[in-house]
């Protein structure tokens, strides 16, 4: 088996920076950091660049096509927060090194008519590149629950059908412009989370408001896959989240889009535009625009307060399908945009990189990735320059490897 030697690399290993290091890859695995280059190795001279662990997108709704797009941007793992790529439905993904790997919640627990039904009027749910069409749901569990007993009853069904973690929708439609949506109540949420814990399952919650966030923390949720955007943070809510040990996937790019802020400036970057087709560029240049009264500066201040309180932050985009009314985000591209937002909020570039690599791997117990270390997957991203001091350089992509296989781009 041929060994690949990536030489003279500045290496961000997921936690710290190593200068002028050689990384050896054999098959799908990193076999050494440092040491001599073996005779006959395939040498990649990384001089002037930085080698990073493959990036995570910790909040997507995805498909094989979207995973291929993500990989072009160095995103080697997506965490699907509602969709079809559960354990029983992704064998074709796990062994395909032309697409990013994926883990999935399956479908989130929500009341009948609850979020996200308001986004897709009857008969308008996209299929193809955006996830399962209505006739392709197969054995997926659709967990509509209105009582504690119903919520608890769906947990073993979700586990059996291949969900990697359990998601709860806690959303009354306020932010999406549909106030009064059916929403899980506290007792139902509590029962579902408790039952998931009994099954050893990680739990996450969709929470766009401060009140929904408080409900999820009270229920004992492991992670929040949005940061609230309906009001400024308080010391109380930051303390509750920090004391609970929950992680947060802020999805600032999504909140900005909800406020009508498009991704046009990001789409105009040639490093982004060269990797997206016209449908995705059109989508990135659009926005959700459902909560124009929101204030991005409040969201950024909340992100900084969470970080300062020691809360684990994870990079996520909420990218889904290439349609303008779900705009402002795109697979792969928006991971880089989100890291810039985290730095804008006051995190260091190293903090932002950890939020896209080692931290999501640790919080989702994907212990074979997220870092560059002997014995781990060779999911790697080589960029020009030094993104550990200038986060903008993450888009200066020189090479991507998924399980040691270098992505071939045309």
N, C-alpha and C positions, 0 to 999 in steps of 0.2 A: 504494500500500500504506500503510495507516494506521500512524503511529508512536505507540507508547505511551511516555509519559514518566512514570517513577516519580520523584517529586520529594521533596526534603527528607528523603532517606533517610540513616540511618546505614548504611553499606555495609561488610560484611565480604566482601572480594573473594576469599577463599580463603586469603589470607596475612596481610593487615593490614586495619585499620579506617580508613575514610574517613568523615568527618563531613559531614552536610548536603550530600549529593551527589545530582545528577540522573542517572538511568540511562535511556538511550533504547533502545527495542527497535523494530526494523523486521522484520516477518516473523518468522523463527525465530531471529534473531540480535541480540545486543547490538551496537549501532552506535556508542555513545559513552558515556563516563562524564564528567559535567560538561558545562558549556555551557548555552546558552539552550534553552528549550522551543520547538520549532518551532510555527508557527501551525497550528492544526487538529489538534494531537496529542491523543490520548486520555490525559488526565492522571490519575494515581493518586497521591494525596497520602499519602506514607509518614511524615508527621510523627509522632514518638513511637515509630517502629518501626525495625526493622533488616532490611535486605535481605541475604539469604544466597544463595550458590550452591545449586542443588538438591542434596539430600543423596544419598549413596550408602548402600546396604546391601551390603557386600562379602562376604556369605555368606548365600545363600538357596537354597531349592528352590521353584520358583515356577510360575506359570500366569498367564493373562490376567486372571483374577479377582483373584488376589493382587497383580498389578501395579497394578490399578486401586485396590485398597485402599492400597497403598504410596504412591501419588501423593497421596492425601488427606492424608497426613502429611508432604508435602513431599519424599518420596523420589522422585527423578526417574530414578535408575538403580539397578537391582539386578544383582548379579553372582551368577549361578546356579552353585552348586558341585556339583550333580548334577541332571540333568533334561533336558528335551526341547527347550529353546528355543535350539537351535544356529542357525548362520547360515542354513541351508537351511530352517529351520522357523519363522521369526519375521517374515516380511514383514508380516504383519498387525499386529505389535507396533510395528515401527519407524515406521510412518506413522500411528499412532493416538495422538493427544495426550490421550486420556482415561486412559492407563495409563503407568506408568513404562517407560522403556527397559530393555533387558536384554542381557547377554552371558552366555555359558554354556560350561561345560566339557564339556557332554554328560555321559556317564557316566564315573566314575572307574575307574582300573585297580585291580583287587582280585582275590584268588584266588577260585575257585568256593567259595561258602559263606562268603566273608569279609564284613566290614562293607560295606554296611549290611543284609545279608540277615537278620540276627538281629532287626531291628526290625519286619520284615514277614514273618510266617509265610506259607507257601505259600498263595496265594489271597487274601491280605489286603492286598495293595498297594493303596492308595487311588488313585483316578483323579480326574477332574473338577478340582476346585479344588486338588488336591494334586499335580498332575503327570500324567504319562502312565499310563493304564491298560495292562494287559498286552497288549491288542489294538491299542494305538495307538503302538507303538514304531517302526513304519515302518522307515526306513533308519538308525535310531540304532545305533551300535556298542556292544555290551556287552562291554567289554574284560576278560574273566576271564583272568588270567595267573598262572602258577606258576613260570615259568623266565625267565631274562634274555632269551632269544630270543623268547618269547611277548610279553613286555612291550614290547620294541623293535619287534616286528612290528605291534603295535596302533597305534603312533604315527602312521604315515602314513594309516591307516584313520580315525583320529579327526580328523586334519587334513582329509582329503577329505570327511568327513561333516559338517564345519562347526563343530568345537569351536574356541572362541576361545582356550582355554588348556587345559593338560593337568593333570588331578588324579590323585593317587595316594593310595590308602587305606592307611595304616600303622597298623593297629589289631588287637590280639589279643583284643579284647572285654573287657579287664579293667574298664574304667570303665563299660561298659554292662551289667555283670552277667552276661557270657557269656565267662568266661575260656577260653582255648584255641581261639578262632576262628582259622581259617586266616588267615595274615598274610603280606604280601610280605616276603621276606628281603632282606638288604642287596644281594646281587648283582643280584637282579631289579629292585629299586628303582634301583640305580645305572645299570643298562642302560637302563631306561625314561627316566630323566631325561636321560641323555647323548644318547639318540636324539631326544628332544624338543628339546634344545638344537640339535642338527644341523638340525632343521627350523625353527629360529627361534621356537620356541613357549615362552611363559611356562609355568612349572611351579609347582604348588601341592600341598601335602600336608595331609591330614587326620591330625592327631597330637594325641591327648589325653593321652599319657603322656610323661614326660621321656625315656625310652629311645627311643620312636618319634620324638621331636623330634630327638634326636641322630642317629638313622639318616637322617632327611630332610636334615639339615644336611650330614652326611657325603656324601650323594649329590649335593649341589650344588643343592638346591631353591631356587626364587626366593622362595617365600612359604609361610608356615605359616598355615592357615586356622582353627586353634584355638590356644589356649595350653594347655599341659599342666596337669593338675589333680590328679595322683596324689601329688605331694609338693612340698615347698617348692623354690624355685629355688636353684641354687648359682651362685657366681661363675663357675664353669667353663662352665655351659650358657649363661648370659647372654653371656659373652665369645664363645662359639662362634657364637651367633646374630648378635651384633653384627658380628663379624669377617667373617661370610659375606656380609653385605649383604642378607640375607633380610628381608622384611617379615613382620609378624604381624597376623592378624585375631583378637584375643583371644576374641571371642564370650563375654564374661563373663556375659551374660544366659543363655546356654546352660549354662555351667558351674554357675551358681547353680541353674538348673532341674534339672540332673543331681543336685545335692545335696539336692533336695527343696524348694528355695526357690521359691515360686510368684511369679507376676506380679500377684497380687491387688491389692496397693496401687497399682500402676500402672493396673490396670484400673478401679479405683475413682475415678481422676482423671476428672472430667467431660470434659476435653479429649480423653481417650482413649476413654471409654465412648461419647461421642457419635458417634464415627467407626467403631465396630466393631459388627457384628451379634452376635446372641446366641451363635452357634457360636464365633466368635472370642473373645468375652468369656469364655465357659466355658473355652476352651483357655488363654487368658492366665492365668486364675485357677488353672490346674492346674500340674503339673510332670512332668518325666521321672522324677525320684526313683529313679535307678538307682545313684547313688554317694553315699549319705548320709554316708559317713565323710569325704568331702571337706571342706576348709576354705576358705571364700570369702576369708578374710583372707590365705591363702597365695596365692591367685590374684591378688588385688589387689596384693599385694607384688611378685609376678612382673611384673605389668603395669608397675608403677612402675619396677622395676629395668630392664626393657627400654627404657622411655622414657628413663631417665637415661643408658643406654648408647648412645643415639642410634638405636635401632631404629625404623623407620617402623611406626607402629600404624595400623590401618584399622578403622573401625567396621563390625561385622557382627553379625547376629542368629541365624543358622541357622534362621530361620522357615521353616516348610514348610506343613503342612496343619492345618485346624481340627479336630483330634482331641485329647482330653485327655491321652492317653499320650505325645503329643509336645508337651506344654504348657509354659507359662511364657513363650512368645514369640509374637509376632504380627507380620505384615508391616507395615512402616511404624512402628507404635507402638513396637516394640522397638529401633529405631534411636535414638529419643530416650532410652529407658531405658539403652541401652548408653553413650551419651554421659555420662549421669549417673554410671554406674559408673566410667568413665574419670576423671572429676573426683574421685569418691570415692577412687580409687586414688592421686590426687595430681597428675594433669595439670591444667593450667589450662583454663578454658572455651575459650580460643582454641585450645589444643592439641587439645581434643576436637572442636571444629568443623573444624579442619584434617583430622583423622582421618576425618571424614565427607564431605569435599569434595575439596580439592586433592590430598591424599596418595593416595587410591585412584585418582583420575584419572591421576596421574603414574605410579603403579606399574603400572597396567593399560594404559598408553599410550593413554588416552582423552583426547587432547589438545584436544578441542573442548569440554570441559566441566570442571566442578569448580572453576572460578574465574569471577568476573565481570570480563570484559575485552572490549575491542572485538574483534569478529570471532568471539567464541565463542557457543555455543548459549545462547539465553535460557531456560535451565533455572534457575528462581529460586524462592525461598521468602521471603515477607515475613511477619515476626512482629512482634507488639507487644513493646515493651521492648527490653532489651539483653542478648541471650544471650552476648555476648562477655565479660560480667562475671557473669552469672547464667544458668547453662546450663539452668535450669528453664524459661526463657522460650521455648525452641525450640518448645514445644507451644502457645504463644499464636499460632496460625496465623491470619493475616489473608488471605493469597492465595498461590496456587501457579501458576507458569507452567511449561509443558513446551514447548520450542521456540517460545516467545513466545505460546503459546495459554494463556489463563487458564483454570484448571480451574473449571468451573461446579459448585457444590455445592448440594444441595437440603436 
